[in-house]
């Protein structure tokens, strides 16, 4: 039976690059994990094994390092734009480039010596709250930039309820009017910037403000469901960040169950401080996209 070649791409995955910029005694770190995927006129590489149109993946790795030196790393998004533009415009067989970046944040370590100010300027500790994400796609005409984060763990110790749900013969979960709500936020948001003729967003400011609004919405929502909290988080970002048209969430419900202490003659009541068992699995998984009115959903469902 005859076959045809479907969608295909190739590239170098997970190139770790650390760029240290020295501003006198004060240093700055950008720590990225960069994955490059290229596609275009690559049929013969599959059909006959001809590499005439193939840019070696080792070359893509070297380009990441060279661009980190040549262009610096202003932001994950801008660095990805430099790379995508280069691969598509410098190699005729390459029609599309997708750059995925994880960024790991660092902060300076303070010092106890008052003479040295608030820190050494060159000593850092890894921030562990979340991993920043960026995906840049370019086809020679149009750009798509999707930023995001993952593993941002948040918890509300009250102001959350869960009741009024469907019950059948398999339902054992009791209704609750005062529960712990916790999740690991994974979110990706798409910018309406699609080309150089538009004003380029301030990628660093946009990330910090989007993260701030996500956290504030989580903290300020009296939650009757994790779905409701998700929607409030997305709506707040769309309402406050004009450069963002779409945001997609994946929120695992990190369940905290009250421990049965009655066998020990103890009442485990939330009103006077309770003890919980934190269950890592199985977990509920809540996923949804929040869109600006009139915009189309383009962030794929994983």
C-alpha positions in Angstrom: 0.0 0.0 0.0 1.5 3.4 -1.0 2.3 5.9 1.8 2.9 9.6 2.0 4.9 11.7 4.4 2.9 13.7 6.8 4.0 16.6 9.1 7.6 16.4 10.0 10.2 18.5 11.8 13.6 18.1 13.3 16.1 20.1 15.4 18.1 20.1 18.6 16.3 19.7 21.9 17.2 21.1 25.3 20.4 23.1 24.6 21.3 24.6 28.0 22.8 28.1 27.7 23.7 30.4 30.6 24.6 34.0 29.7 26.3 36.1 32.4 26.4 39.8 31.9 28.8 41.9 33.9 27.7 45.4 34.9 30.8 46.3 36.9 30.7 44.4 40.1 27.0 43.5 39.6 26.4 40.5 37.4 23.1 39.3 35.7 22.2 35.7 34.8 19.9 34.4 32.1 19.6 30.6 32.3 17.7 29.0 29.4 16.9 25.6 28.0 16.3 26.0 24.3 14.7 23.5 21.9 14.7 24.2 18.1 12.3 22.5 15.7 12.7 23.2 11.9 10.4 22.2 9.0 10.2 22.8 5.3 11.4 21.0 2.2 12.7 18.0 4.0 10.9 15.2 2.0 14.0 13.8 0.4 15.7 13.3 3.8 12.9 10.9 4.6 12.4 9.3 1.2 16.0 8.8 -0.1 18.2 9.8 2.9 19.5 12.9 1.0 20.7 15.5 3.5 21.0 18.3 0.9 18.4 20.4 2.6 19.3 19.4 6.2 20.9 21.9 8.5 22.7 19.7 11.1 21.1 19.8 14.5 24.6 20.4 15.9 24.6 23.6 13.9 21.4 24.7 15.5 23.0 24.0 18.9 26.0 26.1 18.0 23.8 28.9 16.8 22.1 29.1 20.2 25.4 29.6 21.9 26.7 32.1 19.3 23.5 34.1 19.4 23.6 34.2 23.2 27.0 36.0 22.9 26.2 38.1 19.8 22.8 39.3 20.7 22.7 38.7 24.5 19.5 37.5 26.1 17.2 40.4 26.8 14.3 38.0 27.3 13.4 34.5 26.4 10.9 35.7 23.9 13.3 38.1 22.2 16.0 35.5 22.1 13.6 33.1 20.5 12.6 35.7 17.9 16.3 36.2 16.9 16.7 32.5 16.5 13.5 31.8 14.5 14.2 34.7 12.2 17.7 33.5 11.5 16.8 29.9 10.7 13.9 30.8 8.3 15.7 33.7 6.5 19.2 32.2 6.2 18.3 28.7 4.9 16.0 28.4 1.8 14.7 24.9 2.6 13.6 25.9 6.0 10.1 27.3 5.9 9.1 27.3 9.6 11.0 27.5 12.9 9.6 26.8 16.3 11.7 27.8 19.3 10.7 26.5 22.8 12.4 27.9 25.8 12.4 27.2 29.5 13.9 29.9 31.7 15.2 29.2 35.2 15.3 32.3 37.5 18.1 33.3 39.9 18.3 35.9 42.6 21.2 37.5 44.3 22.3 36.2 47.7 22.5 39.0 50.3 25.4 39.4 52.6 25.7 40.0 56.3 28.5 42.4 55.9 27.0 46.0 55.8 30.1 47.3 54.0 29.2 45.1 51.0 25.7 46.5 50.7 22.8 44.2 50.0 24.7 41.5 48.2 28.0 40.5 46.6 26.7 41.2 43.1 27.9 37.9 41.8 26.4 35.3 44.2 23.1 33.8 43.4 20.5 31.3 44.6 18.1 29.5 42.3 14.5 30.7 42.5 12.3 27.7 42.9 8.8 29.0 42.5 8.2 28.3 38.8 9.7 27.7 35.4 9.1 30.4 32.8 8.1 29.3 29.3 8.2 30.8 25.8 7.4 29.4 22.4 8.2 31.4 19.3 7.0 30.2 15.8 7.8 31.9 12.5 7.0 30.9 9.0 8.7 33.7 7.1 5.6 36.0 7.2 3.8 35.7 10.5 4.9 35.3 14.1 3.2 33.6 17.0 4.5 34.1 20.5 3.2 32.1 23.4 4.6 32.7 26.9 3.8 30.9 30.1 4.9 29.2 33.3 4.7 25.9 35.0 5.1 24.5 38.5 3.8 27.6 40.3 2.4 26.0 43.4 -0.3 28.1 45.2 -2.6 27.3 48.2 -5.5 29.0 49.9 -6.0 27.6 53.4 -9.7 28.7 53.5 -12.2 30.7 51.4 -12.9 27.6 49.3 -16.0 25.3 49.2 -17.2 22.3 47.1 -20.8 21.2 47.2 -23.9 20.8 45.1 -22.3 18.4 42.7 -23.8 15.3 41.0 -24.1 12.3 43.3 -24.6 8.7 42.3 -24.1 5.3 43.9 -20.3 5.6 43.6 -20.1 9.0 45.2 -18.4 9.0 48.6 -16.9 12.5 48.8 -18.6 14.6 51.4 -19.6 18.2 50.7 -17.4 20.8 52.3 -17.8 24.4 53.1 -14.3 25.2 54.2 -11.5 23.4 52.4 -7.9 23.9 51.4 -7.5 24.8 47.7 -4.1 24.1 46.2 -2.7 23.6 42.7 0.4 23.8 40.5 -0.4 26.4 37.9 0.6 25.7 34.4 -0.4 28.5 32.1 0.3 29.6 28.5 -0.7 32.9 27.0 -0.7 34.1 23.4 0.1 37.6 22.3 -1.7 39.4 19.5 1.7 40.5 18.2 2.2 38.8 14.9 4.8 40.9 13.0 7.4 43.6 13.1 4.9 46.2 11.9 3.2 46.1 15.3 4.6 47.6 18.5 6.7 44.8 20.2 5.5 44.1 23.8 7.9 44.5 26.7 8.3 40.8 27.2 9.9 41.1 30.7 7.3 43.5 32.1 4.5 41.5 30.5 5.6 38.3 32.2 6.0 39.9 35.6 2.6 41.6 35.4 0.8 38.5 34.1 2.2 36.4 36.9 1.1 39.1 39.4 -2.4 39.1 38.1 -2.6 35.3 38.2 -1.6 35.2 41.8 -3.8 38.1 42.9 -6.8 36.5 41.2 -6.1 33.2 42.9 -5.8 34.9 46.3 -8.8 37.2 46.0 -11.3 34.7 44.7 -13.7 33.1 47.1 -13.8 29.8 45.3 -16.8 27.5 44.9 -14.8 25.4 42.4 -11.3 25.3 40.9 -13.0 25.9 37.6 -14.3 29.2 38.9 -10.9 30.2 40.2 -9.3 29.3 36.8 -11.8 31.5 35.0 -11.2 34.4 37.4 -7.4 34.1 36.9 -7.7 34.1 33.1 -10.3 36.9 33.0 -8.1 39.1 35.2 -5.1 38.7 32.8 -7.2 39.4 29.7 -8.8 42.5 31.5 -5.4 43.9 32.6 -3.0 43.0 29.8 -4.0 44.4 26.4 -1.2 42.5 24.6 -2.7 39.1 25.5 -5.6 37.6 23.6 -5.7 34.0 25.0 -4.6 32.1 28.1 -4.8 28.4 28.7 -4.6 26.7 32.0 -3.9 23.2 33.3 -4.6 23.1 37.0 -4.2 19.9 39.0 -6.3 19.9 42.2 -3.8 19.1 44.9 -6.2 17.5 47.3 -5.9 18.1 51.1 -8.1 15.7 53.1 -8.9 16.1 56.8 -7.2 13.3 58.8 -9.6 11.2 60.9 -8.4 11.8 64.5 -11.5 10.4 66.2 -9.7 7.1 67.1 -7.4 9.2 69.3 -10.2 11.2 70.9 -9.4 14.3 68.9 -11.8 16.5 66.9 -10.2 17.7 63.7 -12.2 20.8 63.0 -11.2 23.6 60.5 -12.6 26.2 62.9 -9.7 25.8 65.4 -6.9 24.7 63.0 -7.0 21.3 61.3 -4.5 18.6 60.2 -4.6 17.5 56.6 -3.3 14.6 54.5 -1.8 16.0 51.3 -2.5 13.5 48.5 -0.3 13.7 45.4 -2.4 11.3 43.3 -4.8 10.6 42.0 -5.8 14.2 41.4 -8.5 16.2 39.6 -7.2 18.0 36.5 -9.0 21.2 35.5 -8.1 22.6 32.0 -9.7 25.5 30.1 -8.9 28.5 27.8 -10.0 32.0 28.5 -10.2 34.3 25.4 -10.6 38.0 24.7 -14.0 38.4 23.1 -13.8 38.0 19.3 -10.5 36.2 19.4 -9.9 32.6 18.2 -8.4 29.9 20.4 -5.0 28.8 19.0 -3.1 27.4 21.9 -3.3 23.6 21.4 -4.7 21.2 24.0 -2.0 18.9 25.2 
